[in-house]
Amino acid sequence: AQTVTQSQPEMSVQEAETVTLSCTYDTSESDYYLFWYKQPPSRQMILVIRQEAYKQQNATENRFSVNFQKAAKSFSLKISDSQLGDAAMYFCAVGVNTDKLIFGTGTRLQVFP
Amino acid sequence: DAGVIQSPRHEVTEMGQEVTLRCKPISGHNSLFWYRQTMMRGLELLIYFNNNVPIDDSGMPEDRFSAKMPNASFSTLKIQPSEPRDSAVYFCASSLDKVIGYTFGSGTRLTVV
């Protein structure tokens, strides 16, 4: 079975600064996929970034990037140049052979002006 | 593309009543997922379908919950009879490829009084 741990219930960052959200996971599979989803107050779940485990290069999407450490089973999300609109719950998720994703408990990010 | 469409957006019902939540996945997506989100338990996978066939319903909490997918463009999640502890946000999501990830609907907030 897969598990996902987000050890930071809440984080805060000042506008324009950089913040890193932590995620660790456990799976016995060698082929899997990792995702970060954002849930703003509107409650819509939005895909932020994804990473395939067989790819060593860290994924990047504009101001969002990941630090994928496969041996450590760590998948952290870095948000650069934080904006007020980045304030949300962020969920880390892992998927293996089947289509289903297992989600972590989330990190609430606050952004201060 | 209109995305994943869920209805209703909000539902308030009395304990003991039947509740039906509806979902229209993105056209062409072959997998559909029902999740429940609560403060206590986070995002829990209830059931998922692949090509309209239920693949894993191990997350369905009890016999009061049932889900159907009669065709590729429609799914329902039914709770009968409903109880106050069923109060939660219920998400439907669909996907075409596990590598790409899910697209979520905007959720149904269910309140059972």
Interface residues (C-beta under 8 A of the other chain):
Chain A: Y33 F35 Y37 S42 R43 Q44 M45 I46 L47 R50 E52 F91 G95 T98 D99 K100 L101 I102 F103 G104 T105 G106
Chain B: S31 F33 G42 L43 L45 Y48 N50 I55 D56 V89 F91 A93 S95 K98 V99 I100 G101 Y102 T103 F104 S106 G107 R109
